């Protein structure tokens, strides 16, 4: 942590630049924006080395290297490129990585193709979502932040508004609007005059960021009529309520004349029977029209024949770049004191209305009206989507937007496949195997799913949970019957669904039960357990009143019942018949007692180690006293534990559990200026692991592209190198 900044990096995987930025914006603020050398030194010291290095928040937009978080161009002073960079090799290197703990030029920048996968280097900023009262720009600083206020605002949080002097016009009607308080920044006041008076000055005043009004307060003056002079052989008598020769003047003679000839006004008192017009009227000044002003965002260019804004004056109107003239291009002052045409105005050039992209947002600022010249619109995408195209548009003077229309694409996850002996069923909200896609896994009949039943494509472009697989349902391990043999075939592994076992007996014995059994989908065997019975002659001997028989069991057998019985006068034996495991003969006082049932000591059933085999022999029944099992492993695996175990008289097995472990090969590392991609079937860098090597652009692989771990614990080839 440096001051108020907190740095984070992706430790779960590598991402393309777009995926890395989405990861940072989802969990933090954005890809890191480097502000000074202190930050570079801290990052280079604190972050772990990663062969592919880290993405930072610089990207080429419109041919200009830009900090994407602030949309500000990278200045020459802030550049930190490595020697010879940026070189834009193959014209597709538009994103930037930072070398962390690199032997040479550590902490420097390098341009890279944006589809390369690297670690995401993120930061958590101290500026809040709506800082500086939304009246300024929040600028991150070491340990804090500062507000750079927009024009018209000031204070630490830009909460205070610039004040202009209060307007107090005299003789002028005023109507004001105050968006931020009375007579403060952006307050506007509109002025008007009574009938018979005209405004001298601007009609609208605005309070500027400089605390000054955009113009002086206008005044209202009485509309003037042309100056009158006494006619030849006549006289004139006038009264002026507002000022000399203004609106309301009247001639003092009944026969006063007012004749306009070619823009000149002739006035006089005359008798048409005696005088002609030319004799009785004398010319006076040219008629004037109201003073014109340039339209807002426009210009005015006038030519005057008989004085400023007088009869014959013509005024041409034009607009500034980005604005179009609405109304006549020119006006002329007529002999009646009025201008031809209506007053024109300048309107901002309009661009087509924009809308937010699907699954995205749009934020616009308008200087001169909605979607007009100077309007700017910024685009962003919702969580789980990446923006394809420019991040902002601006309305130009030609009425078109800069750049192409952007759109939001769902972040893609790697394509999933159905597990072996299973099915995959996916639903896609935004496209195949993209953000929000959910895939459900199931197994065929006779197989069980090991792992999650479903996985979802997350905002980081990775799937939730691990990859599941289908394993065949297992049945209890079978063994050959006593005095018999067992021969099995396994489709999906030892004693699993589909396995079939055939039974047979040694010479002199007969199979009692089914000749074969099959492991079913329920994990049970068909039919009952068969056994082998021998053919033997029965031995008879007389047992009479008073005969006694003592019973005992061989080593490894337990006597169940009375240890002796006596033949009574009724011809029956005292007590119940005792028993041991198996069939045996007991001897007492030289008398052989036949038909005694015995039971041997049992041990727990053993299971075959995964990736291995077990061969068992049973003297007195399955997994009973005297049973022995020998273990071995498949090719590429080594036995961990005893090679054989025996069931003892105590009902326990000798030795500990056994398992098969994949043989390991030496751990591989990516070559310098290259990458390494491995798949491990039985564990990292073990038997049957495969590793593929590739080199960065500009480097050539010298050696094999793929290596495989063999059963000997060696790789098939020596690792390759990348040569420049």
N, C-alpha and C positions, 0 to 999 in steps of 0.2 A: 504494500500500500504506500503510495506517495501522496502526502497531504490528504485531500478528500477523495482522491481517485482510488478505486479498487479494481485490480486486474484479475481476469479469469481466463482460463483456456480449456478447450475441449479435451478431456482425458478419456473419452469413450471411443473415439474414432476420428478419422480424417474426413474433411468435407471439401466440395468445390467452393469457390468464392461465394456464390449465391447461397449455398447451403450454410456456409459459415456465418454469413451476415444474418440469415434467418435465425440461426441458433443463438447468436448474440442478442438480437432484438427480442427474441422470445424469453430468454432467461435473464438478460442484463439490459444494457442500454444500446450498444452498437459495437461494431468492430472498432478497435482502438484507434484513436486519433493522436498522433505524436505531437506534443507541443514544444518540447525542449530537449536538450542533450541529457538533462538529469533523468528524464523518463527513460531514454534509450539505455543509459548506463544501468538503471535499476532493472529494467526488463532483461537485459543481457545477463545480469548477475543472478536474477531470481528464478528465471524460467529454466526448465530442463531442456537438454538438447533433444532435438527431433530431426531425423534425417531429412524430412521433407520441409522443415521450417514452418513458419506461421504466416497466415493471412493477416493484413492490416487494412484499415478503412480508406484506402486510396484506390480509385478506379478511373480509367480514361473515359470521359463522357464528352461526346462531340469533339474528339481529338484533343481534349484538355484534361490533364491530371487533376482530379477533384477529390476533396475530402467529402465522402458521401454523407457523413452525419450532418455537416453544416452546409453542403452544396457550395462550398467556396473553393475557388481554384487554388492549387498548390503554388505558393509563391517561390521565386528563385531562392530567397533567403532561407526558406524552410526545407529545401531539398536535402536529402541524405542518401543519394544514390551510391551504389558500389562502383568501383572503377569500371568504366566501359558500359555502364547502365544509365538509362534504359536503352536497350538495343532493338526492341520490338522484332525479335527474330521470327521469321515467317509471317510477319504482319498480323499476329494474333495474340500478342502479349499485352492485354489491357488491364491486368490486375497486379497487385504488388504484394510481395512477401518480404519479411524481415529475417535476416540471418541472426539466429540466436546461438551463442556459444560456438560459432564457426571458427575454425583455426585461423582463417584470413578474413579480414574486413567484417568482423563480427559487429552486429548492430546496424549494418548498412542495408539498403533496400535493393530489390531486384524485380524487374517486371517479368511476369509469368502468364501463360495461358490460364484463363479463368476456370477451365474445366479440370485443372489439376487438383488433386486432393491433398490438403494440408491441415494442420491444426488451426482452429479458430482462436484468435487472440482478442478477447472482449474487454470492455471496461464498464464499470457502473459509475455514472456521472453524479455530481452533487446537484446539478440543476434539476429542479422539479418539473413535472409536465407542463405547468402553467406558471412560469416564473415571471418576475419583473412586472407584476400586475397586468401582464399581456400588453404592456406599452413599451417594451424594449426587448433587446436580445440578451439572453443569458450567456455569459462567456465564462467557461471553466477557468479557474486559476488554481495554482498549487495551494491546497488547503482550504479553498473556498470558491466563490464565484463573484462576478460583478455584473451589474446591469448596464448595458449601453442603451440609453433611452432613445426612443424614436423622437423626431423633431416635435416640439410642443410639450414634452414631458420632462420632468427632472426629479431628483431625489434618489436615495439608495435603491428603492424598489420601483422607481418611475411612477410613484403614486401621485405626485404633485403635478399640477397643470399650469402652464404659462398663462399669465394674466395680461390683458390689454387694458388701456384706459377706458373708463366708462364713457359712452357716447351720449351727448346731450345736444341734439340738433335744435335749431330755432327756425320755425316757419316751415319745417319739412316733416312729412309723415314718415315714421320709422317702424319697421316690423322685424324683430330679431328672433333667432333660434340659437339655443345654447346647449350643445351636446355634452359639455364637460363642466358647466357652471357659467354664471353670468359673466359675459364679456371676457371669456377665456379662449384658449386655443381652439380654433375651428368654429368659433361663434360667427354667425353671418347675420348682417343687418341689411334689409332692403328699404330703399327710400323712394318716396313719390311726392308729387306736387298737386295742388288744387287746380281746378279748371281755370284756364287763362294764364297759368304759370308754367314754366318749363324748368327742368332740372339742369343744373350746371355741375357736372362732375359724374363720377361712377354711380350706377344705380345700386350696386351690391358691394359691401365692404366685408372683408374676412380678417379675423384675428390671426396673425402669422406667428410662427415659432419665435420670431425675433421680438415679440411683445409689441409689435407695431401693427397698425391697421393697413390693409392693402392699398388704401388711398385716403385722401382727406374727405371730411364730411361734405357732401354736396349741398348746394343752396338752391332755392327756388326764386327765379326772377320772372317778372311780368313779361309776357310775350310782346315783342316790339313790332310796331308797324313802321313803314318807311317814313322818313322825315318829310314833313310838308313845308312848302315855301309859298309865299304869296304869289298869285298869278299876275301876269302882266295885265294892267288895268283892273286889278282886283285886290282883294284882301282876304285873310283867313283869321279866325278867332278860335282857339282850342282850349280845352280844360283837360288836365292830366291827373287822375286820381292816384296813380302809382308812380309814374315818371313820365318824362316827355316822350310823346309819340309812342305810347304803348297801347296795348289792348284796351279799348274803351274810349279812345279819342273820338271826337266828333267835330265836324265842320260847323262854323258859326253862320253859314249862309245857306239859304235854301237851295240855291242853284249850284252848290259845290260839285265839282266833277272829279271822278277818279277813273282815268282811262289808261289802260295798259297797252302800250304799243312796242313790240319787239323788246319786251323785258323792262322798258322804262315806264314809270307811272306818272301820269299827268293829272294834276289837281287844279281846280280853279272855280271861280264864280263867274258865270257867263250868261250872255243873252244870245241864243243861237240866231236870232234874227239880225243881230248886228255884227257878231264876231265869229270867226272860224275857230276850230279847236286849236290849231297851231298858233293862233294869235292870243288866245286867252289862257292857255296852259303852258307852263314851263316844266322841263324835265327835272327829276330829282334822283337820288341814289338808287342803285339796282336793288331789287327785292332779294332778301336773304331767306335761306332755309335753315331749319334747326341744325345745330352742329352735330356731325356724325362721329361715332367712335368705332374703333376696330372691334370686331366680335371677339369674345373670349376664345383663346387658342387660335386667333387669326390676326390678320394684318389689314391695314387700310392705306390706300394710295390715291390721293386726290389731285386734280388740276383745277385751278380757279381762274375764270376769265375776267370777272368784275369784282373780285374780292373774295375773302374766305367764305365758303359755303353760301355763295350768292347765286343769283340767276345765271345759268350756264355752267356752274361748277359740276364736274363729274367725279365720282369716287368709285374705285375698283376694289373689290374684296377678295381676299385669299386666305387659306388656312394653313396652319403649320403641318409638318409631316405627321401622318397618322390621323388626320382629321379631314372631313369632307364638308364642302360648302353646301348648305341647304338654303336656297333662295337665289335671288339674282346676283350675277357676278359684278354688276355695276349699277349705280343709281345717278340720276341727274336732277339738279335743282331747276324746277319749272318756274314760269312767270307768276304762278299763283303762290309761290313761297312754300311749295311742297315738293318732296322727293318722289321720283318715279319708283314704283315697286315697293315691296315690303322689306323690312330690315332682315338681312340674311343672318345666319348663325353657323357656327362650326360644330359639327357633331363627330365624335370619335368613330373611326372606322370599326365596323362590327365584324367579329370572327364567328364562325359557326359555334353554336352552343356545345360545350363538352359535357360528358357525363362520366361518373366514376366507373372504372372497369369492373366487370363481374368479379365478385369476391375481393373487391378493393375499395379504396376510399379516395376522394379528391377534395383538396382544400385550395380555394382560389382567393386572390386579392385583386380588386378592381379599382383602378385609378380614376377612370372616366366613365364608368358604367359597366354593367354586367357583360362580360365577354367582349370587351372592346379593346382598342389599341392600348397596349401597356398592361393588360390583364395578365397575370401569371397563375398557373394552376399546377400544384404539386400532387403527385400520385403515390399511393402506397397500397400494399396488399394486406389482407387479413392473415392471421396466424395460420401457418401451414401452406402459404402460397408465396411465390417469388415473382417480382415484377420483371417483365420482359419488355424492354424498351426504355425510353428516357424517363427520368424521374420527374421532370417538370416540362411544361410548355409555356410559351409566351406568344401573345397575340401581336403580330407585326403590323407595320403600316400598310401592308398590301391586303390585310384582311384574312391572312392565313396564319396557322399556328406553326411554330418551330417544331421540328422533329416529327417522327411517326407516332401514331396512336399506340400507347402501351397497353398491355394486357397482363392479367395475373394467371400464372400457371401453377397448378398444384405441385408441390414438391414430390419428386418421385423416389420410391424405395426400390431396392433390387427385386427383380422378378422372382416369385416363389414357384416351387415345383411340388407336385404331390409326392409324399413319401413312398418309398418302395413298399409294395403290397398295401397301398392306401389311396385315398382320394383327396382332392383339394376343391373346395367350393368357396368362391370369393364374390364379394359385392363391392362395387367401385362407385363412389360418390362423384369423383371428379376426374376419372380416367383410370385406365388400367394400372394397378399397383402404384397409386399415388396417395397423398395425404388423405386419411379417412377411410382408405380401403381396409376391409376386414376379410380375413381368409380363415375358414374353418377346416380342420383336418379330421379325417376318419380313416379307419382301417378296414381291410377286407375281412370277410368271415374267417375266424380262426386266428386273428391277430389282434393285439391290444396296443393302443396308442401310448407311447412313452413321451411325455412332455405336454405342453399346453394344447388345449383343444382349439384355440384360435389365436391369431396374431393380428395386430393393427399397425398400419403405417403411421408413424408419428411425425411431428413437425420437423424433426431433425433429419428426416429422410432415412430413418432406420426403423426396423420392425421391433415391436414389443416382444418380450420373452425370447427363449432359445428355439432352435429348430427342432420340431418333434420327429419321431420315427416310429415305425410299426415293428413290434416284436411278436414272433409266433407265441401263441399260448402254450405253456408248458404243462406236461403231465408228469406224475410221479415217476422216478427212475425205476425201470424194471430190471430184474436180475434173472439169470437162468434158474430153472427149478432144480432142486436137489436131484442128483443123478441125471441131469439133463443139460441142454444147451439152448442158448438164445441168439438169434440172428436178426438184427434190426437194420432198417433203411430209414434215413432221416432227410426229409426235403428241406426243412427250414432250421435245422439245428438239432442237437441231441435231445430226444424224447420231447418233441414239440408237436404242435398241430400237424397232422399228416404223416407223422412217423408210424411205421408198421413194424411189429416184432413177431417173428415166427418161433415156435417152441418145438423141441424134439427131445427124446429120452435116449439114454445109453442102452446098450444091448442088455436084454434081460429085464427092462423096465417098460411100462406102458404109460402113455400120456393120458392123464385124466383131466379133461377140460378142453377149451378151444385150442386149435393149432396156431392161431394168430390173433393179435389184438392191435387195434388202431387208436391213436390219440385223437380225440374229438375236439370240437370247438369249445366244449365246456371245460376242457382241461382234465377230462377223465378218460380211462381206457374202455373200449368196448369189451364185453364179456367179463367173466370172472378169471381169477388167477389160476392157471393150470398147475398140476404137479405130476410127478412120476412115481408110480407104485411098482414094486417088484413082486414077483411070484415066489412064494416060499411055502414049505410043508409045515403044517401045524404040529407042535409037540404037545403030547398029553401026559399028564402025571396025576395020580390019585392024591387028593387032599382030603383027609378024614378028620373026624372030631378030635380036637386037641392040637391039630397042626397050627404052627405059628410061622409067620413070615415077617422078617425085618426088611425095611426099605431104606435105601440110601441112593444118592445121585452122584454121578461122576463129577470130576472137577469142572467147574464152570456151569453146573446145573444146580437148581434150587428145588428142594423137596416141598411140594405143595400138599399138605394133609398129614395123617398119622404116620409115625415112623415104624409101626408094627400092627399086624392084624391076626386074630385067632379064629379058628373054625369052631363054631358053637354046636351044641347038641341039636339045634334046629336045622343044621346044614347051611348056615349063613355065616359070613365073616363079620367080625366086629368092625365098626367104623366105616368110613367111606374110602374109596380107592384113591391113594395119593397119586401125584403125577409130577413128572419132570419134562423138560423140553425134549421132543423127539421120542423115539422108541428105544427102550433099553430093557435089559433083564437084570433083576436084583437077586442076589443069592443070600439065603439065610439058613443056617444049620444044614447045609447040603441040599436044601430043597429049592428048585428053580420055580419061581412064580412068573407066569406069563400073563400078558395082557395089561401090564401096568403102563399108564399114560404119563409121560414126562414132558416138561416144558423148559427150553433153554433160555438163558439170560439174553435180553434184547439190548441193542445199541440203537441210537437215533440213525435214521436213514441219511446217507451222504449224498451230496449233489455233485454233478460234474462241474469242474471249474470252467468258467467262460473262456472260450478259445482253447479248450483242452479236452482230454478224454479220461475215462476211468474204467478199469477192468477189475471186476469183483468176483471172488469165489466164496460160496456159502456152504459150510459143513453141516449146520444144524438149522437152516432156515435163513430167510432174507435178513441181512444185517443183524445176525445173532452171534453169540459167543463163538469165536473161532473164525468168523468171516474176515477176509482180508481184501483190501482195495488198493490197486496200483494206479498212479496218476502219471499223465504225460501231457505235453502241450503241442499245439499246432506249430507249423513252421513260422519262424519270426517271433516266437514267444518263448519265455524261459519260466520254468517252474519255480515258484516261491513257496517253500515249505517242504515237508517230507514227501518222498517219492511213493511211500505206501503207508497204510494205517491198518491196525488190527483191532477187532472188537474183543475186549478183555472180559474176564469173569465178573468184573464189577459193573458191567454195562456201559463202559466208556471206551472211547477210541484212543489208541496210542497216538502221540504227536499232536501238532496243532493243525488248523485249517490250511489248505493249500489254495493258491490261485496262480493264474498265468499272467505274466507281465510282458508287454511288448518290448522287444529289444530296442535300445536307444541308439541314435546316431549323434555325432557332434552337432551342437547348436550352430546354425548358420546366421550370418549377419549380412545386410544389404551391402553391395559393393559401393565404393566411393563414387558419387555422381550417378547412382543407380537406385533401383527399388527391388524389393523382394516380396513375393506373394506366395504363401504356403497354404496347403490344406492338409489337415492331420486327421487320419482315420482313427487311430488308437491312442492319441496323446501327442503333445508337442514334440516334433522331431524324433518320432519313433518309426518302427517298421511300417512300410508302405506310405509314409508321409511323402508328399511331392512339393517341390519348391520351384517357382518360375522366376527368372531374373529378367530385368529390363533396364535400359539406360536412359538418362535424360537426353533431351535434344542436343545434338552436337557431339554426342559420345557414342562409341560403337562397342557392342558386347564382344569380348574375346573369350570364347569358351562355350560350353553347353548352355542352352536356354533353360532346360529343366533337369533337376536332379531328383532321384528317388532313394529313400532309405531302404537298404537291403536287409535280409535276415541275418547277415554277418555283422551288422552294426556299422556298416560303411555306406557312404553315398556312392551312387553309380559313377559319378565323375568328380573332378576337382571343381570348386566354385569358380565361376567366370569373373572377369574384371571389366570395367568400363574404361576404354581408352579414348582420349580426346583427339 
